[in-house]
Amino acid sequence: MAQRSITYYWGERNLLIKLGNRTNARVRALYFVELFFTAAMATIFLLQSLPLHHNFIHWAAGTGAAMLYILAAHRFLARIFFTEQIILEQQSFTIIKKTLFSQHVRRYDWKHTGALHYEGKGTKTDHPLKGKCFDYFGFETQEHLIQSLHHEGNLYFDSTEGRVYFASGVYSWNAEELVQIMRLYIGSSLQLGPEWKEMLQEQEWDDSN
């Protein structure tokens, strides 16, 4: 599944940036596998609970099956329909993360935030079986997927609350464009980490050729 483009909505008082859901196809496939596995386990519990008589164990198994179905559906739908938005204002920066069931809004004042950094996929330790037996069991691939599953975002800045991650699934080719647009809107209020100097210079060089 191709990732959607980032969309920008320029307003008089703010800039709304919709990042959407940028989960890659392999991670989405894992979500389906988890849904299938959990639903299969729930079905086993449900079949064991039938018929439902006045037996506590049967009722407990049936209740457990229902809870597993609900949990599986909730986790799957929350992940598949997750979206992320950013609102830029001259004095503040707001991150909005939505699912079908919840919305988390976090607002930060520019004067209380540090420089914006790009991390991408964090450095990981090589699996001890990497390169051995031609990695028949896919340990290296599995570790990459686990990283993606638990990745909170590729951009971050330090705030009074600690390090704040956002822009999940936004990698260098989109992050460079994103930062350029942010700089156009708020100017010097946006502080950039040293890694951006090289990244943005490379983009400017590519654009000039």
C-alpha positions, 0 to 999 in steps of 0.5 A: 500500500503506497503511503499518502502524501502529506497535505498542508492547509494554510490559514490566517492564524495557523498551518494545519499539516495532515500526516495521515496514517503512514504505516507501511504495508508489512507492519499492516500485514502484522496487524492482520496476523495479530487480529487473526491469531487473537480471534482464533484463540477467542474462538477456541475459548468460545467453543470450549464454553459451549453449551453454556449451562450453569457451569462457572468454567463454561461461563468464564471461558465464554466471557474470556472469548468475548473479551478477546474478540473485543480486544482484538477488534479494538487494537486492530481498528485503532492501529489501522485508522490511526492518523496524525496532524500538526498545527503550527502557530506563531507561539505554539506547536500542537500534535494531534493523534487520533484513532477511531476511539480516542484523540490525544492533543498535546500543545507546546510553546515554542519558547519551551521547546528545544531544537527539532531533530530527525532520527529516522529509524533508530540505530539497532543492535545487530541480531546475533544470528545475523549473517548466519545460516543465511538468516533462514529464520528471518531474525534480522527482518523480524527485528526491523519489523518490531522496531517499526511496530514500536516506533513513535516517530521520526522527528523529536524535540526536547520539552519541559516534559521530556523528549517528544516524538511525532511524525511516525512513518515520515522519513527523510524525503518527506521530512525535508519537505515538512521542515521547509514548509514549517520554516516558511510559516514560522521562520526563526521560531523553529530551531533545527538540530545540526543534522538538518544542515546536511539534509537540507543542503542535499535537497537544495542541490537535488532541486537545482539539478 
